[in-house]
Amino acid sequence: MHIALNGWFWNQPHTGSGQYLRHLLDALHRLAPDLRLTLVIPAHMRTLDDLPPLIDVLPVGGRFSGNLGKVLFEQRGFPRALARLRADLAHVPYWAPPLRSPIPVVCSVLDVIPLALPEYRAGLLNRLYTSLVTAATRGVAQVITISQACQRDITAQIGVPPERIAVTYLAANRAFHPEGDRAGDEAVRARYGLDDAREYVLYLGSYNAHKNLSLLLAAYTYVAQGAGPDVPLVLAGHTPGTWGTRRFPDLPAYVAELGLGDSVRWIGPVEEGDKATLYRLASVFAFPSRYEGFGLGPLEAMASGTPVVACNVSSIPEVTGDAAFLVETTDAKAMGGAILALLVQPDYARQVANRGLARAREFSWRKTAEGTLAAYEQALARRQGRG
C-alpha cells in the first residue's frame, strides 16, 4: 500500500498537528516497514528535521506562503501531487482535506473548535475556510479522530456518520517518564527561572479562550491563601501578540485584578526537550480547558508521574479515566481545593500520581498506528465497494 501524506505541518513541531504527524509517521514506519509512505511538502520547506528513514518526500512548487498559500497547497498543490504519485490513498493529518482528489482521501480531524465554540467563528475569512473544509470532509473516504467525544462532535457538527469515523487515541512519547537526574533537573530550573521554586503548580499550553485560564487563575486565589508565593503557578507557553481579544482574554490584567502578581510566573515558550522535566518537577499539573479533541497535556503529565487536576468535560474523562481530579468548568473553588489537597497531602498526591502512571501506559503510538492502518484499509474497501 502506498500512502501520500500532506506534510504542511512537519516543520512546526510546536503545534498539535505537527506533533501528531511526526509521531504517527514514525509509528507507522515501525509498525509496517513495507508500507510505502510519501510526505508531500511545499517546496519552500526544503529541509525536513528528524524525518524517519525510508520515507519518500515530494516537494511541490508554487507560492504557498501565508494563510492563502496554505489553502492553495491544500486544495491545488497537494491534489496535483497525488495525480503524479499514483498512490493508493491520501492522508491529510489535520482538518483540511481537498474538495477534489484523484484518489481516496483519509482526513484526521483533531477537533472541531471553529464549529463548536462561538468565539472562533469571528471573521469572514475564518468562516469561509471553515465552510470549505467542512464541505470537503463530508466527501472523504474515511475520517480519523482522536476521541469518542470528538467523534460525536464531528457527527453533530459536520454530519459524517459514526461508522465513517475511526477513533485512534494519541499517546505520550517515550520522553515523558518519572525518572530524571539532578544535574539535568537543576539546569531546566535555572533555564526557566525556577531555582527558588522547589514546589510549583504547572500549566503548559496555549492561552486561547477555550483553555479557560481564567478558571485556573480564580482557583489560584484559594491556593495562594493556603500556600502563599512559595508555591507559584507557573504558566508556560507562547503568549499571544495581543491580549484582550475574543480568542485571547486579557489574562495579565486578570492576574493583577485578582492580586496574584506574586504567585504567578510566566515562563514563555518551552523547548520540546524540557517539557518532560517541567512536568516531572511540578507538584501538580492543572489543565482547566473546556474543550479538547484529546488532551495530550494531562496524559504527558500522568506519564511523567505528576498528579493532574482538570475539567470534567469533552474528551478529558476519556483520557484520564479515574487517574485525575476532575472538576466542573466553572467551579474555581473546587479546582483550587483539588490543587490544595494534592499539595498538602503527599500520600494522596502519590496515589493519584501512581494511578496516572498506570493510566498513561494504556496509550501507545503503536496502537495509534494500528488504528490508522485499519482506517486506511477501511477507506480502500469502501471505495472498492466492499465496506
Legacy VTK file of the C-alpha trace (Angstrom):
# vtk DataFile Version 3.0
C-alpha trace
ASCII
DATASET POLYDATA
POINTS 387 float
0.000 0.000 0.000
1.275 3.460 -0.900
0.094 6.379 1.266
0.715 10.026 0.364
0.542 12.366 3.366
0.094 16.126 3.457
3.271 17.327 5.205
2.414 21.004 5.710
2.934 20.834 9.491
6.103 18.717 9.535
8.385 21.638 10.351
6.011 23.002 13.006
6.573 20.526 15.869
5.359 23.076 18.440
1.826 22.657 17.086
-0.510 19.769 17.883
-0.836 18.926 14.185
2.946 18.898 13.783
3.448 16.576 16.752
0.670 14.275 15.551
2.194 13.988 12.059
5.699 13.288 13.356
4.692 10.652 15.901
2.234 8.986 13.534
4.697 8.734 10.647
7.353 7.234 12.900
4.881 4.751 14.415
3.514 3.703 11.021
7.035 3.102 9.748
7.876 0.960 12.784
4.602 -0.981 12.637
4.578 -1.662 8.892
8.051 -1.157 7.370
6.777 -2.385 3.995
4.160 0.361 3.878
5.253 2.963 1.340
4.908 6.470 2.760
5.433 9.683 0.799
5.393 13.063 2.513
4.153 15.806 0.184
5.510 19.219 1.162
5.578 22.756 -0.266
8.948 23.299 -1.940
9.818 26.237 0.335
10.234 23.855 3.288
13.403 22.449 1.640
14.965 20.609 4.603
12.985 18.372 6.933
14.100 17.787 10.514
14.051 14.288 12.041
12.444 12.532 9.081
12.367 8.743 9.640
14.488 6.704 7.214
12.964 5.288 4.044
10.217 7.925 3.915
9.890 9.444 0.440
9.487 13.203 0.084
7.819 15.026 -2.819
8.277 18.833 -2.842
5.581 20.762 -4.692
6.468 24.071 -6.312
4.222 27.125 -6.035
3.510 30.211 -3.973
2.483 28.511 -0.775
3.391 31.057 1.895
0.988 32.585 4.417
-2.634 31.670 5.017
-3.648 31.915 1.356
-0.654 29.827 0.321
-1.660 27.164 2.826
-5.137 26.927 1.274
-3.640 26.780 -2.242
-1.343 23.952 -1.170
-4.219 22.019 0.407
-6.664 22.477 -2.475
-4.354 22.594 -5.528
-0.747 21.682 -4.801
-1.450 18.528 -2.804
-4.076 17.116 -5.235
-1.728 17.757 -8.183
0.993 15.837 -6.372
-1.425 12.953 -5.777
-2.086 12.715 -9.514
1.653 12.449 -10.159
2.338 9.938 -7.403
-0.411 7.433 -8.245
-0.570 6.429 -4.584
-3.355 4.180 -3.305
-4.574 6.622 -0.677
-4.065 10.180 0.528
-3.956 11.140 4.195
-4.390 14.719 5.365
-3.362 14.536 9.053
-5.245 17.694 10.044
-8.632 19.192 9.230
-8.101 20.363 5.631
-8.979 17.746 3.006
-9.113 18.797 -0.651
-12.529 19.223 -2.241
-11.350 17.122 -5.191
-8.783 14.376 -5.270
-7.752 11.785 -7.884
-7.521 9.110 -5.156
-9.462 8.334 -1.932
-8.714 10.637 0.991
-8.474 9.944 4.711
-8.611 13.047 6.890
-7.668 13.373 10.559
-9.976 15.810 12.338
-8.285 16.517 15.669
-11.047 18.850 16.883
-13.924 20.968 15.544
-13.293 24.068 17.660
-14.335 26.556 14.922
-17.759 24.881 14.776
-18.210 24.037 18.449
-17.174 27.334 20.071
-18.674 30.694 19.026
-15.589 32.801 19.830
-13.737 31.069 16.987
-16.302 31.957 14.327
-15.382 35.631 14.032
-14.077 36.965 10.721
-15.232 36.330 7.171
-12.055 34.510 6.122
-12.271 32.153 9.105
-15.890 31.334 8.283
-15.101 30.768 4.605
-12.212 28.445 5.406
-14.260 26.503 7.956
-17.078 26.140 5.402
-14.595 24.896 2.802
-13.036 22.185 4.952
-16.413 21.195 6.396
-17.816 20.592 2.907
-14.684 18.724 1.851
-14.779 16.479 4.939
-18.228 15.186 4.012
-16.732 13.713 0.833
-13.687 11.899 2.203
-13.492 8.130 2.274
-12.703 7.938 5.987
-12.341 10.330 8.914
-9.913 9.656 11.739
-10.308 11.415 15.063
-8.721 11.122 18.478
-11.540 10.645 20.995
-15.105 9.410 21.240
-16.134 12.929 22.280
-14.658 14.361 19.101
-16.339 11.633 17.051
-19.698 12.739 18.434
-18.894 16.375 17.655
-17.916 15.557 14.067
-21.202 13.741 13.540
-23.197 16.567 15.117
-21.354 19.494 13.538
-20.305 18.131 10.124
-22.775 15.322 9.509
-20.308 12.467 8.955
-21.925 9.240 10.218
-20.141 7.499 13.133
-19.397 4.396 11.069
-17.162 6.502 8.818
-15.164 7.902 11.750
-12.347 5.857 13.281
-11.132 6.772 16.772
-7.381 6.422 17.311
-6.188 7.754 20.667
-2.897 9.608 20.956
-0.087 8.774 23.390
2.683 10.412 25.369
6.029 9.746 23.770
8.910 7.961 25.467
10.462 11.189 26.764
7.698 11.523 29.362
8.548 9.354 32.375
9.011 9.854 36.142
12.796 9.441 36.265
15.348 12.227 35.930
18.804 13.300 37.006
19.751 16.037 39.457
22.049 17.956 37.104
19.515 17.963 34.284
16.706 18.985 36.606
18.679 21.902 38.020
19.635 23.064 34.526
15.971 23.180 33.496
15.027 25.016 36.702
17.699 27.610 36.004
16.690 27.985 32.351
13.141 28.971 33.314
13.928 30.935 36.470
12.560 28.325 38.854
15.655 27.830 41.043
13.786 29.090 44.096
10.546 27.234 43.371
11.060 23.799 44.880
7.308 23.262 44.507
5.098 24.703 41.783
1.799 24.120 40.005
2.198 23.938 36.224
0.025 24.877 33.292
1.595 24.230 29.885
-0.303 25.080 26.721
-1.771 27.973 24.786
-3.745 30.931 26.119
-6.701 30.621 23.739
-10.137 31.315 25.169
-11.179 27.655 25.275
-8.212 26.825 27.504
-10.224 28.538 30.264
-7.224 30.016 32.105
-9.496 32.449 33.931
-10.858 29.457 35.881
-7.361 28.400 36.934
-6.418 31.956 37.939
-9.576 32.309 40.031
-8.858 28.895 41.569
-5.369 30.004 42.465
-6.691 32.723 44.742
-7.694 29.875 47.078
-4.339 28.117 46.626
-2.375 31.298 47.305
-4.218 31.806 50.585
-3.034 28.394 51.767
0.358 28.015 50.077
1.458 31.620 49.541
4.009 32.710 46.914
6.350 29.837 47.851
4.276 27.573 45.561
3.829 29.652 42.398
1.519 28.950 39.491
3.850 28.532 36.516
2.268 29.403 33.160
4.225 28.010 30.209
3.551 28.534 26.517
3.670 31.027 23.664
1.924 34.245 24.677
-0.214 36.000 22.054
0.880 39.205 20.368
-2.230 40.962 21.647
-4.247 40.292 24.790
-7.878 41.253 25.258
-9.499 39.743 22.154
-12.249 37.148 21.750
-9.639 34.451 21.283
-7.149 35.704 23.872
-8.719 37.150 27.036
-6.558 39.676 28.900
-5.078 37.254 31.408
-2.284 39.548 32.696
-4.948 42.128 33.606
-6.956 39.408 35.363
-3.869 38.352 37.342
-3.491 41.946 38.532
-7.214 42.222 39.331
-7.016 39.088 41.476
-3.891 40.281 43.259
-1.891 37.240 42.132
1.177 39.081 40.876
3.466 37.427 43.444
2.031 33.950 42.853
2.022 33.700 39.035
5.114 33.237 36.881
5.013 33.473 33.080
7.956 31.495 31.693
7.117 31.750 27.992
7.603 29.042 25.361
9.254 25.808 26.443
11.793 23.843 24.437
10.384 20.453 23.450
13.229 18.664 25.224
12.472 20.484 28.500
8.762 19.687 28.698
9.158 16.291 30.335
11.349 17.736 33.096
8.974 20.634 33.800
6.076 18.190 34.053
8.004 15.843 36.322
9.243 18.551 38.693
5.770 20.066 39.103
3.798 19.210 42.233
0.516 19.411 40.279
-0.384 19.854 36.624
-3.525 21.972 36.206
-5.477 21.847 32.969
-8.670 23.948 33.028
-9.600 23.575 29.325
-13.298 23.413 28.463
-12.827 21.761 25.065
-10.199 19.330 23.773
-10.049 16.958 20.857
-7.914 14.707 23.047
-5.994 16.482 25.831
-2.394 15.405 25.430
-1.134 17.638 28.256
-2.813 15.661 31.053
-1.580 12.402 29.549
2.008 13.676 29.313
1.824 14.864 32.921
0.477 11.499 34.102
3.227 9.681 32.200
5.726 11.953 33.988
4.404 10.929 37.411
2.658 14.220 38.192
-0.900 14.346 39.600
-3.421 16.120 37.378
-6.334 18.441 38.088
-8.520 19.056 35.021
-12.110 19.698 33.939
-14.737 17.010 33.592
-15.657 17.884 30.029
-15.163 16.944 26.382
-12.506 14.240 25.868
-10.699 14.754 29.192
-12.524 11.977 31.146
-11.716 9.541 28.306
-8.023 10.312 28.626
-7.670 10.463 32.400
-10.162 7.821 33.485
-10.135 7.725 37.300
-6.489 8.844 37.424
-7.045 12.613 37.781
-9.035 15.019 39.952
-11.778 16.374 37.657
-13.929 19.442 38.400
-16.596 21.395 36.546
-15.522 24.070 34.061
-16.918 26.953 36.138
-16.078 25.796 39.673
-12.983 27.745 40.691
-13.377 26.802 44.347
-13.391 23.069 43.511
-10.307 23.411 41.314
-8.500 25.395 43.997
-9.477 22.832 46.636
-8.253 19.964 44.460
-4.879 21.628 43.906
-4.517 22.359 47.624
-5.442 18.791 48.553
-2.662 17.453 46.344
-0.161 19.985 47.703
-0.804 19.352 51.399
-1.443 15.601 51.321
1.679 13.881 49.900
0.271 10.369 50.317
-2.859 11.289 48.385
-0.784 13.014 45.692
1.311 9.835 45.324
-1.839 7.722 44.947
-3.165 9.996 42.190
0.246 10.059 40.501
0.515 6.252 40.561
-2.944 5.898 39.040
-1.844 8.363 36.380
1.256 6.350 35.542
-0.814 3.200 35.143
-3.370 5.016 33.018
-0.733 6.555 30.730
0.687 3.095 29.980
-2.631 2.134 28.365
-1.906 4.502 25.462
0.802 3.983 22.840
1.686 5.322 19.413
1.796 1.730 18.185
-1.931 1.438 18.985
-2.476 4.761 17.186
-0.652 3.426 14.138
-2.605 0.144 14.221
-5.904 2.041 14.248
-4.718 4.324 11.463
-3.666 1.391 9.292
-7.083 -0.203 9.856
-8.715 3.081 8.804
-6.664 3.078 5.598
-7.866 -0.427 4.804
-11.495 0.536 5.536
-11.215 3.547 3.221
-9.893 1.441 0.367
-12.502 -1.266 0.934
-15.284 1.351 0.956
-14.143 2.843 -2.339
-13.923 -0.631 -3.843
-17.478 -1.407 -2.751
-16.517 -3.856 -0.032
-17.471 -1.783 3.009
LINES 1 388
387 0 1 2 3 4 5 6 7 8 9 10 11 12 13 14 15 16 17 18 19 20 21 22 23 24 25 26 27 28 29 30 31 32 33 34 35 36 37 38 39 40 41 42 43 44 45 46 47 48 49 50 51 52 53 54 55 56 57 58 59 60 61 62 63 64 65 66 67 68 69 70 71 72 73 74 75 76 77 78 79 80 81 82 83 84 85 86 87 88 89 90 91 92 93 94 95 96 97 98 99 100 101 102 103 104 105 106 107 108 109 110 111 112 113 114 115 116 117 118 119 120 121 122 123 124 125 126 127 128 129 130 131 132 133 134 135 136 137 138 139 140 141 142 143 144 145 146 147 148 149 150 151 152 153 154 155 156 157 158 159 160 161 162 163 164 165 166 167 168 169 170 171 172 173 174 175 176 177 178 179 180 181 182 183 184 185 186 187 188 189 190 191 192 193 194 195 196 197 198 199 200 201 202 203 204 205 206 207 208 209 210 211 212 213 214 215 216 217 218 219 220 221 222 223 224 225 226 227 228 229 230 231 232 233 234 235 236 237 238 239 240 241 242 243 244 245 246 247 248 249 250 251 252 253 254 255 256 257 258 259 260 261 262 263 264 265 266 267 268 269 270 271 272 273 274 275 276 277 278 279 280 281 282 283 284 285 286 287 288 289 290 291 292 293 294 295 296 297 298 299 300 301 302 303 304 305 306 307 308 309 310 311 312 313 314 315 316 317 318 319 320 321 322 323 324 325 326 327 328 329 330 331 332 333 334 335 336 337 338 339 340 341 342 343 344 345 346 347 348 349 350 351 352 353 354 355 356 357 358 359 360 361 362 363 364 365 366 367 368 369 370 371 372 373 374 375 376 377 378 379 380 381 382 383 384 385 386
